[in-house]
Amino acid sequence: MVYYLAYGSNLHPLRLLERVPSSRPVGRVELEGFRLAFHKLGQDGSGKCNIVESDNPEDRVHAALYTLAREEKPLLDGFEGAGYSVEYLEVPWQGRRIQAFVYIAEAPYIDDKLAPYHWYKEIVRLGASHLDLPGHYIQYIEEHESIQDPDLERDSKHARLIERILDWPPIMG
């Protein structure tokens, strides 16, 4: 078993469970001195989430801590694709520090002009809402610019995922 820190489209347990069958939610984590960005170049050409260390200690990223079977990590690596490196962070959990792996965008894949597709931003927002993250954090996600996915088949596939997420019972919150 390994700990995984999700902050983007894998925030919601259904999304992660469909990718990694052994994944189990542990709880919410707050990372001080980091901020959420949608500037990682995705395989589809749109902006994906990334966390960036900040000079402002007041900045926070709210994330989900999961466990998953070590042998299933390559499944998740495949979904995350090129442009992310795997890093290990010590994260606070119930009065102790836990080492969790996290995907951080590599410099050549960062472009601040990118925007996420509407469906991607909605999956991130639904994950944040499911976790009952702070209202200002959810509002930040909601207010982030997004664009229409020109690939109608991919857009429709993700609309079906969003429907399944909306039907998912609350686990954390």
Order of alpha helices (4+ residues) and beta strands (2+ residues): beta-alpha-beta-beta-beta-beta-alpha-beta-beta-alpha-alpha-alpha
